[in-house]
Amino acid sequence: MVERPNKPKLVPLSPTTATPQPIVSFSDDNSRVTAELPSGESVTVLLYGATVISWKDAEGQEKLWLSEAAKLDGSKAVRGGIPLVFPVFGPPSPDHAQTAKLVQHGFARTSRWEFLGKSTSESAAGAASVKLDFGLSSAAEGLDPAAREAWPFKFSLIYSVTLCPGSLTTAIVATNDDDKPFDCHALFHTYLRVDDISSVSISGLDGAAYIDKLSPSDPNKTESSSSVTITGETDRVYTPTSNEITVLQGDKPIFRITRDNLTNVVVWNPWTEKAASMGDFAPKDGYKNMLVLNPGRWGLGRLLSRGMRLRGRKLLAWLGRDVCVLGVMREVIGA
């Protein structure tokens, strides 16, 4: 190669400095992926379960609750963050043959997902965002070995985590690749961090039918309060009539869920005795600083035939920064 003595200089594409881009990095052991925006927000996803284990705002404040005793080595499902529930929620019913042999909350949270890649974008206002994609299928090496025997269907899952300034979006697409139809649940098991559960209230559930899982003799109830508070162990599956659910700390809105064509929201807090009985729950009074809200599809009976897909999306935003939406989830069934 001959060097030109008067080689022209590169001309910049614009007179301004290049826009800073999101940074995506892996841990040394390749067990987790972290994305950070130029504005300071970050998210960390554990490949085991594709579990979001951290989401921090621009000031570095954590918005998700994660147990101090959570197992992050792939030995068991993570306690806290946002575990993904599929294809069954809760202990499986022995009366439902398709899911009867599955473990509680299914196998998506106990399988090692494949990182498929990242993509970035920029809004009209110049705000950068980054999307991380993860995959799991019935043929994947990372699938929990017990799942193949317990749930012998061909399927594929694509899970996306998108970080934007002030918000975090999680989305799933579940496809039936089998000749036989199957039924499934899909929920985002979201542990929200709160300052003090005794001053937390939830609005938007009034008039909603719900199943109280702690009252098996009389489980079917209707919410009569316009402001639901947590004063003890709580485990309820709501079917809200309102499309908005707001979480307040005192009189300050901190999170909001807006639902679109998705049936249920689970409200859960273990309280004193339940927290004390769980070996991976720490500190034992951590229930005071968490509220679990799980928008999702709960209730079996709607089959997916070959080629049909279940889609779900949740936008999680912090209302302490702007008046915006905590969650938007959409369920779409079709080819």
N, C-alpha and C positions, 0 to 999 in steps of 0.2 A: 504494500500500500504506500502511495506517495502522499506525503503531507503537503498541503497547500500552504504557502507562506502567509497568505492573506485570507485564511479560511473565515467565511462569514460566521457571525455569532448566531445562536439560535434566537429566534424571535418569540417572545412570550405570547401565549394565546390571548392574554388580556393584560391590561396595565396594572391590574390588582394582584395581590398575593394569592396564591392558590388556596382554595377553601380547605381547612383542616378536615380530614376524613376520619370516620370511626376506626377504631383499632380492635381487631379480633385476635385473641391469643389462646394458646393451649397451656394447661398445666404441664409440669415436667413429666408426669406419668401419663399424660394424654387421657386423664379421666374426666376432665371438665373443660368447658369452653367459656371464655369471658369476652364480652363485647363492651367497649367503652366509647361514648360519644365525645366529640370535642367540647360539648357543654358540660361534661362531667358525669352524666348519668352512666350507670353500668348495670349489667346483668350477667349472672354466672349460671351455666346449665351443666349439671352433672350428666354424663352420658348414661350412667346407670339410671334407668327410668326416664331419661330426658327430663330430669327434675330441675326446675328452676329453684336454686337454693339461695339466691341473693338478687335483690333489685334495689339499687340505691339511687337517690335523687342527686341533683347537681351539687348539693352540699355534702354528699356522702352519707346521708341519713338512710338507714335501712327501713324498707317499707314492708318486708315480709318477716314473719316470725319463724325461726328455725331453732329446734331444740338443741341445747348444748350437748345432749347425749345422742344426737342423731348419728346414725351409721352412714358414713360417706364412702365406705370401702367396698360397696357392692354386696355386703353380707345380708342386708335386709332393706326393705323399703324405707325411704327417708321420712323422718318425722318432722314435718314443717316444709316451708317453701310452697311450691305448687306441684305436688305429685299429680300425675295424669291417671285417671281411673278409666280402665277399659279391660274387658268387656262386661264387667259386673261391678255394681256398687254395693258395698257392705258384705256381710256374710251371704254366700249364695243360698238360695232356697232349694231344699231337697226335692221340692215339687216341680222344679224347672229343670228338665233333663239336660238341656244344652249347657247350662252353667253350673249344675249341681256339684261338679268335681273341682271347680275352680277355687282358688284361695280368695280370701277377703280382698275386695277392691281389684281383683283381676291381676293380670301379668304385665301390663304395660309399664307399671312402676317398678317391676323387678326384673326387667330385661335390659340388656345393654344396647342402646340405640346407635345407629351409624350417623355420623355427622356428614350431611350431604353437601354442605357448602354455605356460602354467605352471599348476600347482595346488599348494595347500599343505594340510597336515594336521597334526594334533597327536595324540600318543599319550596314553594314559591317564595317563602320568606327567608330561605337560605338555611333552614334547620336540617341537619343531617339525621338520617336514620339508618339502621342496619337490621337485616333479617337473617336469622340463623335457621336452617332447615335440618331436620332429623328424620330418619326413616327406620321402620321396623316392619318385618313381614313374617309370614309363617315359615319361610325358607331361610330366614336370617340366622347367622351363627349366634348372634347375641340373644336370641329368644330364650326366655326361661325354659329349661328343658322339661319341666313339669307341665308347661302349657300345651305342648304338642299332644300329649296324651289326654289331658283334661279337656281340651277344646280343639278337636281335630278338624279345624276348618282352614281353608286357604284364604288369606287376607293380606292386605298391605295398609300401612299407616304412614302418613306424612304429617309431621308435627313442626310447626313454625313458631318461632319466638322473635318478635319484632320490637326493637327498642327505639323509642322516639323521645325527644325532650318532654319530660313530664308524663310519659305513658309507656305501658308495656302491653303488647298484644300477643296472645297465644291462640293458635288455631290448629285444628286437627281435621284431616280428611281420612276417613276409614272406608276402605273399598272391599267388597266381597268378591274374591277371586275364585270362589268355590262353586261347584254345580249345585250345592245344597244351600238353601237359605239359612241365615242365622239371625239371631236376636242379640242385642247388645245395649249396654249402658255406656255413656261417655260423659265424664264430668271433669272439671278443673278443680281440684281439691285445694282451694286457696286459703293459706294461713295468713291473715292480715295482722300486722303489728299495730297494737293500740297502746295508749299510755296507761289506761286504767279501765278494765272491763266494767267496773261498777258505775262508771259515768257514760258508758256507751249505750246508744239506742239505735234502733233500726226503724226507719219509716218506709211506708209503701207496702206493708204486708197486711194492712187492715182489710178484712173481708175475705182473705185468702183461705182456701181449704188447705189443711195440712195434716200430715200423719205424724203423730207424736210417738216416736220409736221407744220412748221410755214408759209408755202407758199401753202395754199390749192388750189389756182388757178393754180399753176404750181409746183406740188410736186415732180415729177419724174426728177431726175437730175443725173449727173455723176461728180464725184470728179476729178478736174483737177490739184489740188495741191499735191505736194509730201510731204508737211508739213502743216497740217491743224492746224490752231490756233483758239482760242475762243476769239472773240472780241465783243460779244453780246449774247443775248438769243439764245440758240442752242438746237434743238430737231430734231435729224436725225436718221433714221434707215438705216444703211449701209448694203450692201451685198458685202463684200470685195472680191477682186480677189486674194489678197495675204493672206497667212496663218499666217503672222506675223504683229502685230501692236505694235509699240513702243511709249511709252509716254516719252517725254523729258522735263526736267526743264532747260531752257537755252540750252546748248549743252550737257547736261549730261542725259543719259538714266536712268529713275527711275523705270519704269514698262514696261513690255512687255506682250502682249497677243498672244499666239499661238493657233489657232483654228484648230480643227480636225473634219471635217464632221458636222459642225454646221454653219448655214446660215448667221446669222445676228449679228451685233454689234450696239447697240444704243449709241449715243453720246449726252449727255445732260448737260446743265448748265442753271440755271434760269435767271442769270444776275440781274440787278438792280430792275426793276419794278416787275418782277415775284417774286423775293425773298421778296420784300416788301409786296406783297399781300398774302403771306403764313403765317398763324398765328404761325405755329410750326417751322418756319425757323429762326434761330438765331445763331450768330448775323446777322443783315440784310446785312452786307457786307461779310458774310461767303462764298458767291459764289466765292470770290477771292481765296479761299483756298480749292476748291473742283473741281473735275471732275468726272462725272458719266459715266462709260463705262459698258454697259450691254451686254455681249455675251449671246446669247440664240436663241431659236426657236420662231420666230415671223412670223405671217402670217398663217391664218387658211386655211383648205382645205385638210389636211392629217389626216384621221381618224384612231383612235386606236380601234380595235375590242377587244372583250373579251380575256383576257389573254395577250394582247400585252402590251409592256412596252416602255416608253420613258426614256432614260438615259441621264444625263448631268453631266459633271465634269469640274471643274475650279480649276486650280492651280494658286495661287496668291503669287508672290514672289517679294521681294524688291531688285532692281538692285543696290541700293547703297551699298549692302553688297557683292554680287557676280554677275557675268554675268549669269543670269538664266531666267526662264520663268515666266511671270506674270499669264497667264491664259491658260489652256488647257481645252476645253470642248468637249465632244463627245456625239453625239446623236445616239442612236441605237434603232431601232424599231424591235420588234420580240417577240416571245413567251418566 
